[in-house]
Amino acid sequence: MRPYWLSRPGPEPDAAARAEFDALLAAALAAGPATAIDYRLTAPKWQFLCHVACRGEAVLHGSSDPDITRFEPRQSNDIVEFGNREAVYAAADGLWAMFFAILDRPRHRMSLTNGCFQVAGEDGSVSEPYYYFAVNNEVLEQDQLSPGTVYLLPAERFEREADFIEGGLTVRTAQAACLEPVEPLAKLAVEPADFPMRIRGYDTATQLARIEADPGGFPWLAADEI
C-alpha cells in the first residue's frame, strides 16, 4: 500500500469497550430521533463511531451544524459519478465522517481531497480501512478546524458505492448516498482534538492543475510529497 494511505490507529477496543459502545448506541436509538449522545466513556469517540459504522445499522454524516433535524439532498461536486449527484451523503466509517464534522466550511472557503476504502478479497473478506485526509494550506495555517457533529443516519435508506477494480485490487469505498430526505437517528458532538489522524495541506492552485492534468491521479502528490 502506498505510504500516503493511513491506517486506523490501534489497538482495537476490547470486548468490554465494545459492550459499552453497544449499550450507549441502544440507549441513544431508544431515546428517539436526533438524540444527542451523552458520551462519558473512556474510549475515544472515534472508536465508538467506527464501531457504530461497523455494525451496519447506521451510516454517519459529519457537519459543523449541530442542529440538523432533516437532511435534504444537495448537489455534490465530485469527479466520480456516484458522488456527483443530488443526494444526502454519508460514510460507513467513523473517522471519515469525523473529518467532515471538524471542518468549518460554512465560515471558511476550503477545498478537500480525501478518501476511505478497504480491499475486498475473493473469499468475501475485507482489509482494514485506509484513509487519506488533505485540505488547502490555509485551513491548517489559520486553524480553521472547529467543533462539529457526527449524525447517525439509517443505513437501510442508503446505497453504497459499488466496488471497483484498481491496480488489480477490488476496492470498496465507505461512501453511501440517499436520494431522498432523511432524518437522523442520533448525533454526537466532536472536537478537532478527538480526531487522531494526520491531515495534509496543499496549495490549491497546484492541486487544481494536477487534477486537470490527470483526473484519475488521486491524491495528486508529487514524488517528493509521497
N, C-alpha and C positions, 0 to 999 in steps of 0.2 A: 504494500500500500504506500502511496506517495506520502512523503513526510509532512506535507501541509494538512493532511487529514488528521483530525484529533479523535482520540478515543475517550469514551466516558470514564471519568475518574473512578478509581476503586478505593477501598474494597466494596463489594456488593453488600447491601443491607442484609443482616442476618434474619433468621426466622422470626425472632421477637419483634424486630423493627417492621417486618412485612405485616405481621399481625396487627401492630399499631396502625399502620397505614390503612389496612382493610377496615378496621373499626372506625377510624376517622372518616374515611370515604363513605361508609354506610350511614354514619350519623349525618353527614352533610347532605346526602341524597334523600334521606328520610325527612330532613327539615324543610324541603321544598325548593322550588326553582330559585336560582341565583343566590343561594345561601352563601354568605361569607364564611369561609372556613376559619375557625379559631385555632391556629396552628401553635401548639405548645410542645411538640415532640422534640427530642434531642437530635434526631436525624435531620440533615439539611433538607430544606424544602424541595430542592431539585430532585432528591431521591424519591420523595413522596410523589412528585409529579410524574417522574419516569415510571414508577410503579403503577400509578393510575393508568397511564397510557398503555403499558404492557398488558394490563388486564383486559383491554379491548372494549370496555363498556363506554368509554368516553374518549373523545379527541380533544385537543387543547388549542386554545387561541390566546395569544398574548397581546395585550393592549395597554396603552398608557391611561386609558379611560377606565375609572373604577366603577362606573355606574351604568354599564350596558345591561339592559333587560331584554333586548331583542336584537339579533344580528340580521341585517339586511344584505342581500347580495350586492357586491360592488365590483366594477370592472377593475381587474388587476392588470399589471404591466409586466409581462414575463416573456422570455424568448421561447419558453416551452409551451406548447398548445394547451396542455392540461391546466397550467397555471395562468393562462392569459384569457380568462373568461369572466363573466359577471357571476360571481359566486361568493359564498362565505367560505373562507379558507381556514384550515386548522391543521394541526400536526399530531401525528401518532407518536409523539416523543416529547418528554417534558422539558428537556434542555432547549430544543429548538423553539418551543413556544415561549419559554422564559426569555430568550434572546429578544424576541419581538416585544415582550412586555416592558423591558427596561430601556427601550429606545424612545426618546421624547420626540416623536416625529411630528405631532401637531405644532410644536413650537419651533422646530429647527428643520431646515432643509437638509436632507441627507440621502445618500444612495447606499444600497446594501448589496453585498454579494455573500450568499450563504447557502448551505445545503446540509442535508442529513439523509443518510442512506444505510442500508445493510446489503450484504451479498447473500443471495439465496442459493442453496445447494440443490442438486438434483434429487436428493433424498427428502426435501422439504425443510431442511434445517436453514437457519439464517445466522449470519455472523453478528458480532457485536456492532452497535451503531458507530458510524463515523461522521464527523462533523467538520464544518468549515464556517467561520464567522468573520466577516470583514465589513467595515464601513469607511466612508470617506474620512480623511485625516482630521477634519475639523471637529468631528463628533468626539474623538478621543482627546484632542488637544484642548478643546473648550469644555470638556466634561459634560457632554450633552446626554449622559445617561440619567435616568430618573426612576423613582418608584413606579411600579406598574401592577397589572393584574393579569393572572392567568385564569381564563374561563374554561370550565369543563362543559363540553357540548356532547349531545347524544350521538354516539358513534354510528348507530344504525341509520341516521339521516345522511351520512356522508359516504361518498365513494372515494376509494383510494386510487392514487395514480397507478397505472398499470406498470408491471415490471418491464424493464428493457435491457438489452444486451449492450454492454460497453466493455471494450477490451477483452472480449471473450467471457465476461462475467455477467451473471444475471443480477441486475441492480434493482433493489426495492427501496423507493424513497418513502419518507414519512409524511408526504403531503396528502391531504384529504380536502374534498370540496363538496359543498352542498349548494344546489342551485336555487333553493328556496329559503325564506326567512327561518331562523331557528332561535330558540330561547335557551339560555344557559341553564345547566343543572346546578352548578355551584361555582364559586370563584375563590381564588387565593391571592392575597396581596404579596408582592415580592419586591425586593430591593436589589439594586445593582450588586451589592455585596453578596447576595445569595447566588449569583451566577459564577460558577467555578471555572469557566473556560476562557481561553485566550481569544481576544478579538483583535484582528489585524486592522491596520489602517492603510489607505491607499489614496493616491492623487486622482481626483475624479476625471479630469481631462485625459490622463494617461489610461485610466481604466476604460473609458468610453472608446478611445482609439483602439485599444486592444480588442474590445468586444466587436467593434465594426470590422476589424481586420480578420477576426477568427471567431464567429458567433458561437461555435461549439467548443471553444478553448477554455472552458471553466477550469480553474478560477482566475485565469488570465494573469498568471505570475511570470515574471522574467526568471531566468535560470538562477540568478543570484538571490532572488527573493524566495525561491523554493528552498 
